[in-house]
């Protein structure tokens, strides 16, 4: 995955201000309450409940969604491999006074200190995992750390989106203090999308600093993800179109899936 999001971390929130984090927070809360075992904090908790009620934001980035779920009463852990992203997240924690635990880890080497009730991985973080076996590795680790009956919620950009919607497209936006050029190149045979990102950030006065990053993402199909979940021993609960929230289909651009832990039993 490389050392991505190093410079980008400083402008990530500004450039991602169109992401519907509020809606995602509401959906995650609703999914956890309907399908999961985690509950918002209560004044009285048993030790077993403390693990069950933990929620992990896998690939938490700058912590925007982590803070939203914390504000809804969940005990939160944020996991990300980027030190710069986590520094931004911890800066938000200093402002809000939240008690979120942040861990710098690659999701392919996830290591938690207990089981947790819920793991979610949003904003196409899984698309950065380019090999199917490594997706299975992530799902297997998540299944291992989930409390009995716990759930994994994740989204991903589909092969259809890269192939038919944004592949070989250039996106550019000019803002007062920050501008960017985002060039996409999609290889349909390898199902790999290359983002060539160039960002201009205002430094002092009318001077701008330019930096570039290259990001690789892989497109996946619904059937692929179902198979990878099965290989990891998890059970699919729902697959939804992340734009309409209806059942996912062949032309869904982003899919949100809910899967349940299998293999553990409460003694």
C-alpha positions in Angstrom: 0.0 0.0 0.0 3.0 2.3 0.3 3.4 5.4 2.3 0.2 7.0 1.2 -1.6 10.0 2.7 1.6 11.5 4.1 1.2 15.1 2.7 -2.4 14.4 1.8 -3.3 14.0 5.5 -2.9 17.8 6.1 -5.6 18.6 3.5 -7.7 15.5 3.7 -10.6 16.9 5.7 -10.8 20.0 3.5 -10.9 18.0 0.2 -13.3 15.4 1.7 -15.8 17.9 3.0 -18.4 16.5 0.5 -18.3 13.0 2.1 -21.7 12.4 3.9 -20.1 11.5 7.2 -23.3 12.5 9.1 -25.4 10.1 7.0 -22.8 7.3 7.4 -22.8 7.8 11.2 -26.6 7.5 11.3 -26.5 4.4 9.1 -23.7 2.7 11.2 -25.6 3.4 14.4 -28.8 2.0 12.9 -27.0 -1.1 11.6 -25.3 -1.8 14.9 -28.6 -1.5 16.8 -30.5 -3.7 14.3 -27.9 -6.4 13.6 -25.1 -6.2 16.1 -24.4 -6.8 19.8 -22.8 -3.5 20.7 -24.7 -0.9 22.6 -24.0 2.7 23.6 -22.4 3.1 27.0 -24.6 2.6 30.1 -23.9 3.7 33.6 -23.7 0.1 34.7 -21.8 -2.4 32.7 -20.5 -5.9 33.3 -16.9 -6.8 32.3 -18.2 -8.9 29.4 -20.3 -6.1 28.1 -17.3 -3.8 28.0 -15.8 -6.0 25.2 -19.1 -6.5 23.5 -19.7 -2.7 23.3 -16.3 -1.8 21.8 -16.5 -0.5 18.3 -13.4 -0.4 16.0 -13.1 2.1 13.1 -10.7 0.2 10.8 -8.9 2.7 8.5 -10.1 5.6 10.6 -8.1 8.3 8.8 -8.4 11.6 10.5 -11.1 10.3 12.9 -14.1 12.2 11.7 -16.4 9.2 11.7 -14.8 7.8 14.8 -15.7 11.0 16.7 -19.3 10.8 15.3 -19.8 7.3 16.6 -18.2 8.3 20.0 -20.7 11.2 20.2 -23.5 8.6 19.8 -22.2 6.8 23.0 -20.0 4.0 21.7 -16.6 3.1 23.1 -14.3 3.7 20.1 -11.0 2.4 18.9 -9.5 3.9 15.7 -7.0 2.0 13.7 -4.9 3.4 10.8 -1.5 2.7 9.3 -0.7 6.4 8.6 1.0 8.2 11.4 0.0 11.6 9.8 -3.7 10.6 9.7 -3.6 9.5 13.3 -1.9 12.7 14.4 -4.8 14.6 12.8 -7.3 12.3 14.5 -5.6 12.8 17.9 -5.7 16.6 17.3 -9.5 16.3 17.0 -9.6 14.2 20.2 -7.7 17.0 22.0 -10.3 19.5 21.0 -13.4 17.3 21.7 -12.1 15.7 24.9 -13.2 12.3 23.6 -11.7 9.1 25.0 -11.0 7.3 21.7 -8.0 4.9 21.7 -6.0 5.2 18.5 -3.7 2.4 17.2 -1.2 2.7 14.4 -1.6 -0.7 12.6 -1.9 -2.1 9.1 -5.3 -3.7 8.9 -3.7 -6.8 7.5 -1.8 -7.2 10.8 -4.7 -6.2 13.1 -3.9 -6.9 16.8 -6.4 -5.9 19.4 -6.3 -6.5 23.2 -9.7 -8.1 23.5 -12.7 -9.1 21.5 -14.9 -6.2 20.2 -18.6 -6.1 19.3 -18.4 -4.2 16.0 -15.8 -3.4 13.4 -16.5 -1.1 10.5 -14.3 -0.1 7.6 -15.7 2.7 5.5 -14.7 5.2 2.7 -13.4 2.5 0.4 -10.4 1.7 2.6 -10.6 -2.0 1.6 -10.0 -1.0 -2.1 -6.4 -0.3 -1.1 -6.0 -4.0 -0.5 -5.0 -5.2 -3.9 -4.8 -9.0 -3.4 -7.8 -11.2 -2.6 -5.8 -13.4 -0.2 -5.0 -10.2 1.8 -8.7 -9.3 1.9 -9.4 -12.7 3.3 -6.6 -12.1 5.8 -8.3 -8.9 7.0 -11.7 -10.6 7.3 -10.2 -13.6 9.2 -8.5 -11.3 11.7 -11.7 -9.3 12.2 -13.7 -12.5 12.7 -11.1 -13.6 15.2 -11.5 -10.4 17.3 -15.2 -10.1 17.1 -17.3 -10.9 20.1 -19.7 -13.8 19.5 -22.4 -12.6 17.1 -20.5 -9.4 16.5 -20.6 -7.7 13.1 -18.3 -6.2 10.4 -19.6 -3.3 8.3 -17.6 -2.2 5.3 -18.0 -0.5 2.0 -16.0 -0.7 -1.3 -16.0 0.8 -4.7 -17.0 -1.7 -7.4 -15.4 -2.8 -10.6 -18.4 -1.2 -12.3 -17.7 2.2 -10.8 -14.1 2.2 -11.9 -14.8 0.7 -15.3 -17.9 2.7 -16.3 -18.0 5.8 -14.2 -14.6 7.2 -13.1 -12.1 5.2 -15.0 -9.8 7.4 -17.2 -11.5 10.5 -15.9 -9.9 13.6 -14.5 -11.4 15.5 -11.6 -10.2 19.0 -10.7 -11.3 21.5 -8.2 -10.0 25.0 -7.5 -10.4 26.4 -4.0 -9.2 29.5 -2.2 -6.5 27.8 -0.2 -6.2 24.4 -1.7 -6.7 23.0 -5.3 -6.3 19.6 -6.7 -6.1 17.5 -9.9 -7.2 13.9 -9.6 -6.4 11.7 -12.6 -7.8 8.2 -12.8 -6.5 5.3 -15.0 -8.3 2.0 -14.8 -7.0 -1.3 -16.1 -10.1 -3.5 -16.5 -8.2 -6.7 -16.9 -6.2 -6.3 -13.6 -9.2 -4.4 -12.1 -6.7 -1.8 -10.8 -7.3 1.9 -10.6 -4.4 4.4 -10.4 -5.1 7.8 -8.8 -2.5 10.4 -9.7 -3.2 13.2 -7.3 -1.6 16.7 -7.5 -2.5 19.1 -4.7 -1.6 22.9 -4.4 -1.8 24.2 -0.8 -1.5 27.9 0.1 1.6 28.5 2.3 2.1 32.2 2.8 0.4 35.0 1.0 0.0 34.0 -2.7 2.6 31.2 -2.5 1.4 27.7 -3.0 3.2 24.4 -2.3 2.7 21.6 -4.8 2.9 17.9 -3.9 1.9 14.7 -5.7 0.9 11.2 -4.6 0.0 8.0 -6.5 -2.7 5.8 -5.0 -3.6 2.3 -6.3 -7.0 0.8 -5.6 -8.6 -2.5 -6.8 -12.2 -2.8 -7.9 -14.2 -5.7 -6.5 -17.5 -7.2 -7.5 -20.3 -8.1 -5.1 -19.8 -11.8 -5.8 -16.1 -11.6 -5.1 -16.7 -10.0 -1.8 -19.3 -12.6 -0.9 -16.8 -15.3 -1.7 -14.0 -13.7 0.3 -16.2 -13.4 3.4 -17.1 -17.0 3.1 -13.4 -18.0 2.8 -12.8 -16.1 6.1 -15.6 -18.0 7.8 -18.0 -15.0 8.1 -21.7 -15.0 7.3 -23.2 -12.3 5.0 -26.1 -10.4 6.6 -26.8 -7.7 4.0 -25.4 -6.2 0.9 -26.7 -2.7 0.1 -26.2 0.0 -2.5 -24.4 2.7 -0.5 -26.1 5.4 -2.5 -29.8 4.3 -2.5 -29.6 1.8 0.5 -31.6 -0.7 -1.6 -30.3 -4.2 -2.3 -26.9 -4.0 -4.1 -26.9 -4.9 -7.8 -24.7 -5.1 -10.9 -24.7 -1.3 -11.4 -24.0 -0.4 -7.8 -21.0 2.0 -7.6 -20.3 1.6 -3.9 -21.6 -1.4 -1.9 -22.0 -1.5 1.9 -21.9 -5.0 3.4 -22.8 -6.3 6.8 -21.3 -9.7 7.9 -21.5 -11.6 11.1 -18.9 -13.4 13.2 -18.9 -17.1 13.1 -17.2 -19.8 15.3 -17.4 -18.5 18.8 -20.0 -19.2 21.5 -20.7 -17.4 24.8 -20.0 -19.8 27.7 
